[in-house]
Amino acid sequence: MPVPGEIQFLAVEDELHVCPGCGYALGFHTSFLSADAVRHNPVKSTREVFRVILICPECAARYDVGWRISFSELEAKGCQVPGHLTL
């Protein structure tokens, strides 16, 4: 099994199902990484937001396309990162 590399930022244009790293064309797995894990912010938000990370099942490349999501019970919707698409 390939070792996952560093998360790369990737812009989504019309469609994203092919891995730019290896050409695998059958889509991606997903994982969720706490947005607070990479932010050094002394002020904590009351809702936990996660980055949606796409993982290529073939080469284990990881991509952040700017999608963010909250799993709170009262609010289960995506949120937009400036310059990226909304979930």
N, C-alpha and C positions, 0 to 999 in steps of 0.2 A: 504494500500500500504506500503511495507517495506521501511524503511529509508536506503538510500545508506550509505554504510560503507566507510572506508578509501580505497583509490585505492591501489590494490595489484599488484606487478609485477608478471607476469606469462610467462613462456617460452612456446612457441608453438613448438610442435614436428611434428608429421605427420598431425594432423588435430585438430581443436579446434571448437567444437560445443556443448560440454557438460560442464555445469557450474561445476567447481570443488567444489564449496561451497554447492550446494543443489542437483546436479544431473540433473537439467533441461536440456533436450537434444534437444531442437528445436532452438538452436542458440542464438544470442545476439543482443541487440540494440547497437547503437554506439552514442558516443558524442565526441565533439572536445573541448579540453582544451588547451588554449594558452600555449605554451612551456615557454614563458616568465613569466607566472604567478607563476612558481615555481623556477625560476632561478633569483638569485640576481647578475646580470651581469651589470656593469656600461656601457659597450659598447653595444649599441643596434644594432641589425641586420637590414638591409634594407628590408628583407622579413620576414613576420610573419609566424612562424611555429607552428603547432598545434599537440598535442599528440592525437592519436586516442584511446579513452577509450571504452572498451567493457562493456556493462551493462547487467546483467542477468535479463530478464523480470519477473522471478519468485521471486527471493530473493533480487534483487537490488544490488548484489555484483558487484563491479567495478574492472576491470582488465586493466592493461597497459601491452601490449605485445611487446612494443618497436616500434610500427609503428608511423611515423611522416609524416605530409603532409603540403603542402603549398597551399593556395587557391589564390595566386596572379594570375592576368590575364595572365601574360606572362609565368608563370611557374606553371603548375598544375601537379606536380608529387610527389611521395613519396620520402623520404630520409631515409637513414639507420642509425640506432643507433648502435654503435659497439656491436657485439654479438647478434644482433637481425635480423630478416628477413626484407627484403625490400618490400615495397608495390609495 
